[in-house]
Amino acid sequence: MTSPDDIFDRDLHRICDEGINAYLSKFESCSYKFPEGAPCVSRLEALHGHHTSSGGQTAQGPFLREEAWTDERRRLWISEIRLRFSGYYDQFFRGGDNAHGSEVESREHRILEERKTVHTKYHKDWASIRSNKTCLSCLQAVPDHVLGCGHSYCPRCIQELGKSSSHFECAWDMLGCVLCKSPEQERPHLVKLRARCAGVRVLALDGGGIRGIVELILLRSIDDAIGLKIPVRDMVDLIVGTSTGEPIIPKLLPHQLLH
């Protein structure tokens, strides 16, 4: 059986190392401090010409890197991440449940609770961070759904952190943002997701004289046969029409189809 240390060395060590390099090249500030104690706010070593403070002070000198980011410090930092990863792996994937089914369920619950704990612990930091490229909740997927506070979530996190809707199928209510703890002001943010086995549902209405009337009769018959009182517009993702099919489309918008 593969150990957590082997998993880290195989899959995560390189990612941590690349993350440090990305921070150093794109975000690290010069560590120089002026005699009065004001820090240099210059970023990006490649563009550093002289030291500059937020108050407008300048001083000549090269870009100074934090001593903490020496090669030895980098190794110690990654070793600490490796140690924590092994601890979390043992905690979540080698839990002491007896039955296999309850073990899986308990493991998922432990992971979710740990995520919520981390979100709560750092919610003040998340309040100032936004991204439309990375879901900040899991750091693994592209976010598609934006809340009122500006934070966005991927479909997986919506399902794990939201509440299943009691009014819509395959929909979840986000009662608030788990990152910054901002509540949805007026009502829960409803997110409708496509069912895993569902494709794109398109209703195409061809036109041309009598065919427009035939379409109306067919749609009414389908609506009566289904008998669920669900408007056609809620059964499809897209409605397109040509010729006499186009004027039929507005009739599909009201809740009561063709009535």
Rosetta constraint file for C-alpha pairs under 8 A:
AtomPair CA 2 CA 6 HARMONIC 6.35 0.50
AtomPair CA 2 CA 7 HARMONIC 6.93 0.50
AtomPair CA 3 CA 7 HARMONIC 6.41 0.50
AtomPair CA 4 CA 8 HARMONIC 6.14 0.50
AtomPair CA 4 CA 85 HARMONIC 7.35 0.50
AtomPair CA 4 CA 86 HARMONIC 5.22 0.50
AtomPair CA 4 CA 89 HARMONIC 6.45 0.50
AtomPair CA 4 CA 90 HARMONIC 7.93 0.50
AtomPair CA 5 CA 9 HARMONIC 6.18 0.50
AtomPair CA 5 CA 82 HARMONIC 6.94 0.50
AtomPair CA 5 CA 86 HARMONIC 6.25 0.50
AtomPair CA 6 CA 10 HARMONIC 5.99 0.50
AtomPair CA 7 CA 11 HARMONIC 5.86 0.50
AtomPair CA 7 CA 12 HARMONIC 7.28 0.50
AtomPair CA 8 CA 12 HARMONIC 4.70 0.50
AtomPair CA 8 CA 13 HARMONIC 5.81 0.50
AtomPair CA 8 CA 82 HARMONIC 6.47 0.50
AtomPair CA 8 CA 85 HARMONIC 7.54 0.50
AtomPair CA 9 CA 13 HARMONIC 5.15 0.50
AtomPair CA 9 CA 14 HARMONIC 7.78 0.50
AtomPair CA 10 CA 14 HARMONIC 7.98 0.50
AtomPair CA 11 CA 15 HARMONIC 7.34 0.50
AtomPair CA 12 CA 16 HARMONIC 6.20 0.50
AtomPair CA 13 CA 17 HARMONIC 6.22 0.50
AtomPair CA 13 CA 78 HARMONIC 7.35 0.50
AtomPair CA 13 CA 82 HARMONIC 7.94 0.50
AtomPair CA 14 CA 18 HARMONIC 6.08 0.50
AtomPair CA 15 CA 19 HARMONIC 6.03 0.50
AtomPair CA 16 CA 20 HARMONIC 6.34 0.50
AtomPair CA 16 CA 78 HARMONIC 6.90 0.50
AtomPair CA 17 CA 21 HARMONIC 6.39 0.50
AtomPair CA 17 CA 78 HARMONIC 7.68 0.50
AtomPair CA 18 CA 22 HARMONIC 6.09 0.50
AtomPair CA 19 CA 23 HARMONIC 6.23 0.50
AtomPair CA 20 CA 24 HARMONIC 6.17 0.50
AtomPair CA 21 CA 25 HARMONIC 6.13 0.50
AtomPair CA 22 CA 26 HARMONIC 5.89 0.50
AtomPair CA 22 CA 27 HARMONIC 7.71 0.50
AtomPair CA 23 CA 27 HARMONIC 5.08 0.50
AtomPair CA 23 CA 28 HARMONIC 6.04 0.50
AtomPair CA 24 CA 28 HARMONIC 4.96 0.50
AtomPair CA 24 CA 44 HARMONIC 7.96 0.50
AtomPair CA 25 CA 44 HARMONIC 6.09 0.50
AtomPair CA 25 CA 45 HARMONIC 7.16 0.50
AtomPair CA 26 CA 43 HARMONIC 7.62 0.50
AtomPair CA 26 CA 44 HARMONIC 5.87 0.50
AtomPair CA 27 CA 43 HARMONIC 6.45 0.50
AtomPair CA 27 CA 44 HARMONIC 6.70 0.50
AtomPair CA 28 CA 43 HARMONIC 5.96 0.50
AtomPair CA 28 CA 44 HARMONIC 6.66 0.50
AtomPair CA 29 CA 40 HARMONIC 7.28 0.50
AtomPair CA 29 CA 41 HARMONIC 6.02 0.50
AtomPair CA 29 CA 42 HARMONIC 5.69 0.50
AtomPair CA 29 CA 43 HARMONIC 4.46 0.50
AtomPair CA 29 CA 44 HARMONIC 6.95 0.50
AtomPair CA 29 CA 65 HARMONIC 7.92 0.50
AtomPair CA 30 CA 40 HARMONIC 5.86 0.50
AtomPair CA 30 CA 41 HARMONIC 6.60 0.50
AtomPair CA 30 CA 42 HARMONIC 5.74 0.50
AtomPair CA 30 CA 43 HARMONIC 6.15 0.50
AtomPair CA 30 CA 45 HARMONIC 7.60 0.50
AtomPair CA 30 CA 51 HARMONIC 7.89 0.50
AtomPair CA 30 CA 63 HARMONIC 5.51 0.50
AtomPair CA 30 CA 64 HARMONIC 5.17 0.50
AtomPair CA 30 CA 65 HARMONIC 6.00 0.50
AtomPair CA 30 CA 66 HARMONIC 7.65 0.50
AtomPair CA 31 CA 39 HARMONIC 6.91 0.50
AtomPair CA 31 CA 40 HARMONIC 6.48 0.50
AtomPair CA 31 CA 63 HARMONIC 7.68 0.50
AtomPair CA 31 CA 64 HARMONIC 5.30 0.50
AtomPair CA 31 CA 65 HARMONIC 5.80 0.50
AtomPair CA 31 CA 66 HARMONIC 5.73 0.50
AtomPair CA 32 CA 39 HARMONIC 6.08 0.50
AtomPair CA 32 CA 40 HARMONIC 5.46 0.50
AtomPair CA 32 CA 51 HARMONIC 7.27 0.50
AtomPair CA 32 CA 63 HARMONIC 7.65 0.50
AtomPair CA 32 CA 64 HARMONIC 5.95 0.50
AtomPair CA 33 CA 37 HARMONIC 5.52 0.50
AtomPair CA 33 CA 38 HARMONIC 5.52 0.50
AtomPair CA 33 CA 39 HARMONIC 4.35 0.50
AtomPair CA 33 CA 40 HARMONIC 5.83 0.50
AtomPair CA 34 CA 38 HARMONIC 5.24 0.50
AtomPair CA 34 CA 39 HARMONIC 6.25 0.50
AtomPair CA 34 CA 40 HARMONIC 7.31 0.50
AtomPair CA 34 CA 53 HARMONIC 7.84 0.50
AtomPair CA 38 CA 53 HARMONIC 6.36 0.50
AtomPair CA 38 CA 54 HARMONIC 7.92 0.50
AtomPair CA 39 CA 53 HARMONIC 6.01 0.50
AtomPair CA 39 CA 54 HARMONIC 7.93 0.50
AtomPair CA 40 CA 51 HARMONIC 5.62 0.50
AtomPair CA 40 CA 52 HARMONIC 5.17 0.50
AtomPair CA 40 CA 53 HARMONIC 4.79 0.50
AtomPair CA 40 CA 54 HARMONIC 7.48 0.50
AtomPair CA 41 CA 51 HARMONIC 7.59 0.50
AtomPair CA 41 CA 52 HARMONIC 5.97 0.50
AtomPair CA 41 CA 53 HARMONIC 5.55 0.50
AtomPair CA 41 CA 54 HARMONIC 6.39 0.50
AtomPair CA 42 CA 48 HARMONIC 6.53 0.50
AtomPair CA 42 CA 51 HARMONIC 6.50 0.50
AtomPair CA 42 CA 52 HARMONIC 6.14 0.50
AtomPair CA 42 CA 53 HARMONIC 7.83 0.50
AtomPair CA 43 CA 47 HARMONIC 7.54 0.50
AtomPair CA 43 CA 48 HARMONIC 6.94 0.50
AtomPair CA 44 CA 48 HARMONIC 6.37 0.50
AtomPair CA 45 CA 63 HARMONIC 5.83 0.50
AtomPair CA 48 CA 62 HARMONIC 7.30 0.50
AtomPair CA 48 CA 63 HARMONIC 6.18 0.50
AtomPair CA 49 CA 60 HARMONIC 7.86 0.50
AtomPair CA 49 CA 61 HARMONIC 7.85 0.50
AtomPair CA 49 CA 62 HARMONIC 7.33 0.50
AtomPair CA 50 CA 58 HARMONIC 6.76 0.50
AtomPair CA 50 CA 59 HARMONIC 5.92 0.50
AtomPair CA 50 CA 60 HARMONIC 4.90 0.50
AtomPair CA 50 CA 61 HARMONIC 5.64 0.50
AtomPair CA 50 CA 62 HARMONIC 6.70 0.50
AtomPair CA 50 CA 63 HARMONIC 7.71 0.50
AtomPair CA 51 CA 57 HARMONIC 7.91 0.50
AtomPair CA 51 CA 58 HARMONIC 5.32 0.50
AtomPair CA 51 CA 59 HARMONIC 4.97 0.50
AtomPair CA 51 CA 60 HARMONIC 6.04 0.50
AtomPair CA 51 CA 61 HARMONIC 6.47 0.50
AtomPair CA 51 CA 62 HARMONIC 7.78 0.50
AtomPair CA 51 CA 63 HARMONIC 7.72 0.50
AtomPair CA 52 CA 56 HARMONIC 6.29 0.50
AtomPair CA 52 CA 57 HARMONIC 5.52 0.50
AtomPair CA 52 CA 58 HARMONIC 4.54 0.50
AtomPair CA 52 CA 59 HARMONIC 6.71 0.50
AtomPair CA 53 CA 57 HARMONIC 5.11 0.50
AtomPair CA 53 CA 58 HARMONIC 6.59 0.50
AtomPair CA 65 CA 69 HARMONIC 7.33 0.50
AtomPair CA 66 CA 70 HARMONIC 7.93 0.50
AtomPair CA 68 CA 73 HARMONIC 5.69 0.50
AtomPair CA 68 CA 74 HARMONIC 7.70 0.50
AtomPair CA 69 CA 73 HARMONIC 5.64 0.50
AtomPair CA 69 CA 74 HARMONIC 5.80 0.50
AtomPair CA 70 CA 74 HARMONIC 6.13 0.50
AtomPair CA 71 CA 75 HARMONIC 6.30 0.50
AtomPair CA 72 CA 76 HARMONIC 6.35 0.50
AtomPair CA 73 CA 77 HARMONIC 6.07 0.50
AtomPair CA 74 CA 78 HARMONIC 6.21 0.50
AtomPair CA 75 CA 79 HARMONIC 6.04 0.50
AtomPair CA 76 CA 80 HARMONIC 6.23 0.50
AtomPair CA 77 CA 81 HARMONIC 6.52 0.50
AtomPair CA 78 CA 82 HARMONIC 6.13 0.50
AtomPair CA 79 CA 83 HARMONIC 6.15 0.50
AtomPair CA 80 CA 84 HARMONIC 6.28 0.50
AtomPair CA 81 CA 85 HARMONIC 6.02 0.50
AtomPair CA 82 CA 86 HARMONIC 6.26 0.50
AtomPair CA 83 CA 87 HARMONIC 6.34 0.50
AtomPair CA 84 CA 88 HARMONIC 6.17 0.50
AtomPair CA 85 CA 89 HARMONIC 5.99 0.50
AtomPair CA 86 CA 90 HARMONIC 6.21 0.50
AtomPair CA 87 CA 91 HARMONIC 6.17 0.50
AtomPair CA 88 CA 92 HARMONIC 6.05 0.50
AtomPair CA 89 CA 93 HARMONIC 5.56 0.50
AtomPair CA 89 CA 94 HARMONIC 7.18 0.50
AtomPair CA 90 CA 94 HARMONIC 4.90 0.50
AtomPair CA 90 CA 95 HARMONIC 6.94 0.50
AtomPair CA 91 CA 95 HARMONIC 5.73 0.50
AtomPair CA 92 CA 107 HARMONIC 5.43 0.50
AtomPair CA 92 CA 108 HARMONIC 7.94 0.50
AtomPair CA 92 CA 110 HARMONIC 6.48 0.50
AtomPair CA 92 CA 111 HARMONIC 6.47 0.50
AtomPair CA 93 CA 107 HARMONIC 6.50 0.50
AtomPair CA 95 CA 103 HARMONIC 7.19 0.50
AtomPair CA 95 CA 107 HARMONIC 7.06 0.50
AtomPair CA 96 CA 103 HARMONIC 7.73 0.50
AtomPair CA 97 CA 102 HARMONIC 6.71 0.50
AtomPair CA 97 CA 103 HARMONIC 4.92 0.50
AtomPair CA 97 CA 106 HARMONIC 7.69 0.50
AtomPair CA 98 CA 102 HARMONIC 7.49 0.50
AtomPair CA 98 CA 103 HARMONIC 6.70 0.50
AtomPair CA 99 CA 103 HARMONIC 5.97 0.50
AtomPair CA 100 CA 104 HARMONIC 6.40 0.50
AtomPair CA 101 CA 105 HARMONIC 6.40 0.50
AtomPair CA 102 CA 106 HARMONIC 5.79 0.50
AtomPair CA 103 CA 107 HARMONIC 5.93 0.50
AtomPair CA 104 CA 108 HARMONIC 6.29 0.50
AtomPair CA 105 CA 109 HARMONIC 6.25 0.50
AtomPair CA 106 CA 110 HARMONIC 6.09 0.50
AtomPair CA 107 CA 111 HARMONIC 6.24 0.50
AtomPair CA 108 CA 112 HARMONIC 6.19 0.50
AtomPair CA 109 CA 113 HARMONIC 6.11 0.50
AtomPair CA 110 CA 114 HARMONIC 6.12 0.50
AtomPair CA 111 CA 115 HARMONIC 6.28 0.50
AtomPair CA 112 CA 116 HARMONIC 6.31 0.50
AtomPair CA 112 CA 160 HARMONIC 7.53 0.50
AtomPair CA 113 CA 117 HARMONIC 6.19 0.50
AtomPair CA 114 CA 118 HARMONIC 6.29 0.50
AtomPair CA 115 CA 119 HARMONIC 6.18 0.50
AtomPair CA 116 CA 120 HARMONIC 6.13 0.50
AtomPair CA 116 CA 178 HARMONIC 7.26 0.50
AtomPair CA 117 CA 121 HARMONIC 6.07 0.50
AtomPair CA 118 CA 122 HARMONIC 6.32 0.50
AtomPair CA 119 CA 123 HARMONIC 5.69 0.50
AtomPair CA 119 CA 137 HARMONIC 7.70 0.50
AtomPair CA 119 CA 178 HARMONIC 6.37 0.50
AtomPair CA 119 CA 179 HARMONIC 5.27 0.50
AtomPair CA 119 CA 180 HARMONIC 7.81 0.50
AtomPair CA 120 CA 178 HARMONIC 7.29 0.50
AtomPair CA 120 CA 179 HARMONIC 6.99 0.50
AtomPair CA 120 CA 180 HARMONIC 7.87 0.50
AtomPair CA 120 CA 181 HARMONIC 7.60 0.50
AtomPair CA 122 CA 126 HARMONIC 6.42 0.50
AtomPair CA 122 CA 179 HARMONIC 7.85 0.50
AtomPair CA 123 CA 127 HARMONIC 6.17 0.50
AtomPair CA 123 CA 178 HARMONIC 7.89 0.50
AtomPair CA 123 CA 179 HARMONIC 5.37 0.50
AtomPair CA 123 CA 180 HARMONIC 4.55 0.50
AtomPair CA 123 CA 181 HARMONIC 6.57 0.50
AtomPair CA 124 CA 128 HARMONIC 7.52 0.50
AtomPair CA 124 CA 180 HARMONIC 6.35 0.50
AtomPair CA 125 CA 129 HARMONIC 7.11 0.50
AtomPair CA 125 CA 180 HARMONIC 7.89 0.50
AtomPair CA 126 CA 130 HARMONIC 7.75 0.50
AtomPair CA 126 CA 179 HARMONIC 5.81 0.50
AtomPair CA 126 CA 180 HARMONIC 5.57 0.50
AtomPair CA 127 CA 179 HARMONIC 7.20 0.50
AtomPair CA 127 CA 180 HARMONIC 4.80 0.50
AtomPair CA 130 CA 136 HARMONIC 7.96 0.50
AtomPair CA 130 CA 150 HARMONIC 6.85 0.50
AtomPair CA 130 CA 151 HARMONIC 5.87 0.50
AtomPair CA 130 CA 152 HARMONIC 7.86 0.50
AtomPair CA 131 CA 135 HARMONIC 7.14 0.50
AtomPair CA 131 CA 136 HARMONIC 7.23 0.50
AtomPair CA 131 CA 151 HARMONIC 7.23 0.50
AtomPair CA 131 CA 152 HARMONIC 7.27 0.50
AtomPair CA 132 CA 142 HARMONIC 7.31 0.50
AtomPair CA 132 CA 143 HARMONIC 6.28 0.50
AtomPair CA 132 CA 144 HARMONIC 8.00 0.50
AtomPair CA 132 CA 152 HARMONIC 6.79 0.50
AtomPair CA 133 CA 142 HARMONIC 5.34 0.50
AtomPair CA 133 CA 143 HARMONIC 6.51 0.50
AtomPair CA 134 CA 139 HARMONIC 5.90 0.50
AtomPair CA 134 CA 140 HARMONIC 6.92 0.50
AtomPair CA 134 CA 141 HARMONIC 5.82 0.50
AtomPair CA 134 CA 142 HARMONIC 4.86 0.50
AtomPair CA 134 CA 143 HARMONIC 6.00 0.50
AtomPair CA 135 CA 139 HARMONIC 5.23 0.50
AtomPair CA 135 CA 140 HARMONIC 6.61 0.50
AtomPair CA 135 CA 141 HARMONIC 5.60 0.50
AtomPair CA 135 CA 142 HARMONIC 5.59 0.50
AtomPair CA 135 CA 143 HARMONIC 4.88 0.50
AtomPair CA 135 CA 152 HARMONIC 6.42 0.50
AtomPair CA 135 CA 153 HARMONIC 5.20 0.50
AtomPair CA 135 CA 154 HARMONIC 5.79 0.50
AtomPair CA 136 CA 152 HARMONIC 7.71 0.50
AtomPair CA 136 CA 153 HARMONIC 7.32 0.50
AtomPair CA 137 CA 153 HARMONIC 6.95 0.50
AtomPair CA 137 CA 157 HARMONIC 7.03 0.50
AtomPair CA 137 CA 179 HARMONIC 7.05 0.50
AtomPair CA 138 CA 157 HARMONIC 7.20 0.50
AtomPair CA 141 CA 154 HARMONIC 6.17 0.50
AtomPair CA 142 CA 153 HARMONIC 7.76 0.50
AtomPair CA 142 CA 154 HARMONIC 5.91 0.50
AtomPair CA 143 CA 152 HARMONIC 5.51 0.50
AtomPair CA 143 CA 153 HARMONIC 4.50 0.50
AtomPair CA 143 CA 154 HARMONIC 3.96 0.50
AtomPair CA 143 CA 155 HARMONIC 7.31 0.50
AtomPair CA 144 CA 152 HARMONIC 6.64 0.50
AtomPair CA 144 CA 153 HARMONIC 6.13 0.50
AtomPair CA 144 CA 154 HARMONIC 5.49 0.50
AtomPair CA 144 CA 155 HARMONIC 7.05 0.50
AtomPair CA 145 CA 152 HARMONIC 5.24 0.50
AtomPair CA 145 CA 153 HARMONIC 5.36 0.50
AtomPair CA 145 CA 154 HARMONIC 6.58 0.50
AtomPair CA 145 CA 155 HARMONIC 7.60 0.50
AtomPair CA 145 CA 191 HARMONIC 7.36 0.50
AtomPair CA 146 CA 150 HARMONIC 5.98 0.50
AtomPair CA 146 CA 151 HARMONIC 5.72 0.50
AtomPair CA 146 CA 152 HARMONIC 4.05 0.50
AtomPair CA 146 CA 153 HARMONIC 6.54 0.50
AtomPair CA 147 CA 151 HARMONIC 5.73 0.50
AtomPair CA 147 CA 152 HARMONIC 6.06 0.50
AtomPair CA 147 CA 177 HARMONIC 7.20 0.50
AtomPair CA 147 CA 184 HARMONIC 7.87 0.50
AtomPair CA 147 CA 189 HARMONIC 6.87 0.50
AtomPair CA 148 CA 184 HARMONIC 6.73 0.50
AtomPair CA 149 CA 177 HARMONIC 7.38 0.50
AtomPair CA 149 CA 182 HARMONIC 6.62 0.50
AtomPair CA 151 CA 177 HARMONIC 7.35 0.50
AtomPair CA 151 CA 179 HARMONIC 7.70 0.50
AtomPair CA 153 CA 157 HARMONIC 6.13 0.50
AtomPair CA 153 CA 158 HARMONIC 6.29 0.50
AtomPair CA 154 CA 158 HARMONIC 6.32 0.50
AtomPair CA 155 CA 159 HARMONIC 6.39 0.50
AtomPair CA 155 CA 193 HARMONIC 7.30 0.50
AtomPair CA 156 CA 160 HARMONIC 6.31 0.50
AtomPair CA 157 CA 161 HARMONIC 5.70 0.50
AtomPair CA 157 CA 162 HARMONIC 7.68 0.50
AtomPair CA 158 CA 162 HARMONIC 5.25 0.50
AtomPair CA 158 CA 172 HARMONIC 6.97 0.50
AtomPair CA 158 CA 174 HARMONIC 7.39 0.50
AtomPair CA 158 CA 191 HARMONIC 7.73 0.50
AtomPair CA 159 CA 163 HARMONIC 7.36 0.50
AtomPair CA 159 CA 164 HARMONIC 7.51 0.50
AtomPair CA 159 CA 172 HARMONIC 6.58 0.50
AtomPair CA 161 CA 174 HARMONIC 7.59 0.50
AtomPair CA 161 CA 178 HARMONIC 7.65 0.50
AtomPair CA 162 CA 172 HARMONIC 5.71 0.50
AtomPair CA 162 CA 173 HARMONIC 5.51 0.50
AtomPair CA 162 CA 174 HARMONIC 4.80 0.50
AtomPair CA 162 CA 175 HARMONIC 7.15 0.50
AtomPair CA 163 CA 172 HARMONIC 5.28 0.50
AtomPair CA 163 CA 173 HARMONIC 5.03 0.50
AtomPair CA 163 CA 174 HARMONIC 6.41 0.50
AtomPair CA 163 CA 175 HARMONIC 7.67 0.50
AtomPair CA 164 CA 170 HARMONIC 7.87 0.50
AtomPair CA 164 CA 171 HARMONIC 6.23 0.50
AtomPair CA 164 CA 172 HARMONIC 4.42 0.50
AtomPair CA 164 CA 173 HARMONIC 6.21 0.50
AtomPair CA 165 CA 169 HARMONIC 7.19 0.50
AtomPair CA 165 CA 170 HARMONIC 7.75 0.50
AtomPair CA 165 CA 171 HARMONIC 5.39 0.50
AtomPair CA 165 CA 172 HARMONIC 4.80 0.50
AtomPair CA 165 CA 173 HARMONIC 5.74 0.50
AtomPair CA 165 CA 190 HARMONIC 7.88 0.50
AtomPair CA 168 CA 192 HARMONIC 7.85 0.50
AtomPair CA 169 CA 192 HARMONIC 7.93 0.50
AtomPair CA 170 CA 192 HARMONIC 6.08 0.50
AtomPair CA 170 CA 193 HARMONIC 5.54 0.50
AtomPair CA 170 CA 194 HARMONIC 6.58 0.50
AtomPair CA 170 CA 195 HARMONIC 6.13 0.50
AtomPair CA 171 CA 190 HARMONIC 6.87 0.50
AtomPair CA 171 CA 191 HARMONIC 5.49 0.50
AtomPair CA 171 CA 192 HARMONIC 4.21 0.50
AtomPair CA 171 CA 193 HARMONIC 5.76 0.50
AtomPair CA 172 CA 190 HARMONIC 5.85 0.50
AtomPair CA 172 CA 191 HARMONIC 5.30 0.50
AtomPair CA 172 CA 192 HARMONIC 6.55 0.50
AtomPair CA 173 CA 188 HARMONIC 5.58 0.50
AtomPair CA 173 CA 189 HARMONIC 5.52 0.50
AtomPair CA 173 CA 190 HARMONIC 4.66 0.50
AtomPair CA 173 CA 191 HARMONIC 6.32 0.50
AtomPair CA 174 CA 184 HARMONIC 7.83 0.50
AtomPair CA 174 CA 188 HARMONIC 5.51 0.50
AtomPair CA 174 CA 189 HARMONIC 5.00 0.50
AtomPair CA 174 CA 190 HARMONIC 6.43 0.50
AtomPair CA 174 CA 191 HARMONIC 7.60 0.50
AtomPair CA 175 CA 183 HARMONIC 6.36 0.50
AtomPair CA 175 CA 184 HARMONIC 6.02 0.50
AtomPair CA 175 CA 187 HARMONIC 7.69 0.50
AtomPair CA 175 CA 188 HARMONIC 4.74 0.50
AtomPair CA 175 CA 189 HARMONIC 6.52 0.50
AtomPair CA 176 CA 181 HARMONIC 6.46 0.50
AtomPair CA 176 CA 182 HARMONIC 5.64 0.50
AtomPair CA 176 CA 183 HARMONIC 3.98 0.50
AtomPair CA 176 CA 184 HARMONIC 5.03 0.50
AtomPair CA 176 CA 188 HARMONIC 7.17 0.50
AtomPair CA 176 CA 189 HARMONIC 7.74 0.50
AtomPair CA 177 CA 181 HARMONIC 5.06 0.50
AtomPair CA 177 CA 182 HARMONIC 5.21 0.50
AtomPair CA 177 CA 183 HARMONIC 6.20 0.50
AtomPair CA 177 CA 184 HARMONIC 7.60 0.50
AtomPair CA 178 CA 182 HARMONIC 7.58 0.50
AtomPair CA 184 CA 188 HARMONIC 5.74 0.50
AtomPair CA 184 CA 189 HARMONIC 6.69 0.50
AtomPair CA 194 CA 198 HARMONIC 6.36 0.50
AtomPair CA 200 CA 236 HARMONIC 7.86 0.50
AtomPair CA 200 CA 237 HARMONIC 6.38 0.50
AtomPair CA 201 CA 235 HARMONIC 7.73 0.50
AtomPair CA 201 CA 236 HARMONIC 4.80 0.50
AtomPair CA 201 CA 237 HARMONIC 5.09 0.50
AtomPair CA 201 CA 238 HARMONIC 6.55 0.50
AtomPair CA 202 CA 236 HARMONIC 5.79 0.50
AtomPair CA 202 CA 237 HARMONIC 5.91 0.50
AtomPair CA 202 CA 238 HARMONIC 4.81 0.50
AtomPair CA 202 CA 239 HARMONIC 5.82 0.50
AtomPair CA 202 CA 240 HARMONIC 7.57 0.50
AtomPair CA 203 CA 236 HARMONIC 6.56 0.50
AtomPair CA 203 CA 238 HARMONIC 6.30 0.50
AtomPair CA 203 CA 239 HARMONIC 4.78 0.50
AtomPair CA 203 CA 240 HARMONIC 6.38 0.50
AtomPair CA 204 CA 239 HARMONIC 5.98 0.50
AtomPair CA 204 CA 240 HARMONIC 5.00 0.50
AtomPair CA 204 CA 241 HARMONIC 5.74 0.50
AtomPair CA 205 CA 215 HARMONIC 7.29 0.50
AtomPair CA 205 CA 239 HARMONIC 7.70 0.50
AtomPair CA 205 CA 240 HARMONIC 6.20 0.50
AtomPair CA 205 CA 241 HARMONIC 4.50 0.50
AtomPair CA 205 CA 242 HARMONIC 6.60 0.50
AtomPair CA 205 CA 245 HARMONIC 4.87 0.50
AtomPair CA 205 CA 246 HARMONIC 7.47 0.50
AtomPair CA 206 CA 211 HARMONIC 7.41 0.50
AtomPair CA 206 CA 212 HARMONIC 7.52 0.50
AtomPair CA 206 CA 241 HARMONIC 5.75 0.50
AtomPair CA 206 CA 242 HARMONIC 5.40 0.50
AtomPair CA 206 CA 243 HARMONIC 7.13 0.50
AtomPair CA 206 CA 244 HARMONIC 7.41 0.50
AtomPair CA 206 CA 245 HARMONIC 5.28 0.50
AtomPair CA 207 CA 211 HARMONIC 5.78 0.50
AtomPair CA 207 CA 212 HARMONIC 5.45 0.50
AtomPair CA 207 CA 241 HARMONIC 7.09 0.50
AtomPair CA 207 CA 242 HARMONIC 5.24 0.50
AtomPair CA 207 CA 243 HARMONIC 4.60 0.50
AtomPair CA 207 CA 244 HARMONIC 4.37 0.50
AtomPair CA 207 CA 245 HARMONIC 4.43 0.50
AtomPair CA 207 CA 246 HARMONIC 7.55 0.50
AtomPair CA 208 CA 212 HARMONIC 6.48 0.50
AtomPair CA 208 CA 243 HARMONIC 5.83 0.50
AtomPair CA 208 CA 244 HARMONIC 5.70 0.50
AtomPair CA 208 CA 245 HARMONIC 7.68 0.50
AtomPair CA 209 CA 213 HARMONIC 7.80 0.50
AtomPair CA 209 CA 244 HARMONIC 6.73 0.50
AtomPair CA 210 CA 214 HARMONIC 6.42 0.50
AtomPair CA 211 CA 215 HARMONIC 6.12 0.50
AtomPair CA 211 CA 244 HARMONIC 7.77 0.50
AtomPair CA 212 CA 216 HARMONIC 6.51 0.50
AtomPair CA 212 CA 244 HARMONIC 5.29 0.50
AtomPair CA 212 CA 245 HARMONIC 5.83 0.50
AtomPair CA 212 CA 248 HARMONIC 7.48 0.50
AtomPair CA 213 CA 217 HARMONIC 6.40 0.50
AtomPair CA 214 CA 218 HARMONIC 6.12 0.50
AtomPair CA 215 CA 219 HARMONIC 6.02 0.50
AtomPair CA 216 CA 220 HARMONIC 6.18 0.50
AtomPair CA 216 CA 248 HARMONIC 7.52 0.50
AtomPair CA 216 CA 258 HARMONIC 7.91 0.50
AtomPair CA 217 CA 221 HARMONIC 6.12 0.50
AtomPair CA 218 CA 222 HARMONIC 6.11 0.50
AtomPair CA 219 CA 223 HARMONIC 6.09 0.50
AtomPair CA 220 CA 224 HARMONIC 6.15 0.50
AtomPair CA 220 CA 257 HARMONIC 7.30 0.50
AtomPair CA 220 CA 258 HARMONIC 7.04 0.50
AtomPair CA 221 CA 225 HARMONIC 6.01 0.50
AtomPair CA 222 CA 226 HARMONIC 6.11 0.50
AtomPair CA 223 CA 227 HARMONIC 6.27 0.50
AtomPair CA 223 CA 228 HARMONIC 7.92 0.50
AtomPair CA 223 CA 229 HARMONIC 7.45 0.50
AtomPair CA 223 CA 230 HARMONIC 7.99 0.50
AtomPair CA 223 CA 231 HARMONIC 7.98 0.50
AtomPair CA 223 CA 232 HARMONIC 7.65 0.50
AtomPair CA 223 CA 257 HARMONIC 7.72 0.50
AtomPair CA 229 CA 256 HARMONIC 7.71 0.50
AtomPair CA 230 CA 234 HARMONIC 6.79 0.50
AtomPair CA 230 CA 235 HARMONIC 7.56 0.50
AtomPair CA 230 CA 255 HARMONIC 7.63 0.50
AtomPair CA 231 CA 235 HARMONIC 7.04 0.50
AtomPair CA 231 CA 252 HARMONIC 7.39 0.50
AtomPair CA 231 CA 253 HARMONIC 7.85 0.50
AtomPair CA 231 CA 254 HARMONIC 7.55 0.50
AtomPair CA 231 CA 255 HARMONIC 5.40 0.50
AtomPair CA 231 CA 256 HARMONIC 6.37 0.50
AtomPair CA 231 CA 257 HARMONIC 6.07 0.50
AtomPair CA 232 CA 236 HARMONIC 6.84 0.50
AtomPair CA 232 CA 252 HARMONIC 6.41 0.50
AtomPair CA 232 CA 257 HARMONIC 7.13 0.50
AtomPair CA 233 CA 237 HARMONIC 7.64 0.50
AtomPair CA 233 CA 239 HARMONIC 7.91 0.50
AtomPair CA 233 CA 252 HARMONIC 6.19 0.50
AtomPair CA 233 CA 253 HARMONIC 6.29 0.50
AtomPair CA 239 CA 249 HARMONIC 7.24 0.50
AtomPair CA 240 CA 245 HARMONIC 7.96 0.50
AtomPair CA 240 CA 246 HARMONIC 7.40 0.50
AtomPair CA 240 CA 249 HARMONIC 7.66 0.50
AtomPair CA 241 CA 245 HARMONIC 4.53 0.50
AtomPair CA 241 CA 246 HARMONIC 4.62 0.50
AtomPair CA 241 CA 248 HARMONIC 7.97 0.50
AtomPair CA 241 CA 249 HARMONIC 7.10 0.50
AtomPair CA 242 CA 246 HARMONIC 5.26 0.50
AtomPair CA 243 CA 247 HARMONIC 7.90 0.50
AtomPair CA 244 CA 248 HARMONIC 6.86 0.50
AtomPair CA 245 CA 249 HARMONIC 6.81 0.50
AtomPair CA 246 CA 250 HARMONIC 7.89 0.50
AtomPair CA 247 CA 251 HARMONIC 7.55 0.50
AtomPair CA 248 CA 252 HARMONIC 7.03 0.50
AtomPair CA 249 CA 253 HARMONIC 7.24 0.50
AtomPair CA 251 CA 257 HARMONIC 6.78 0.50
AtomPair CA 251 CA 258 HARMONIC 6.08 0.50
AtomPair CA 252 CA 257 HARMONIC 5.74 0.50
AtomPair CA 252 CA 258 HARMONIC 7.11 0.50
AtomPair CA 253 CA 257 HARMONIC 7.55 0.50
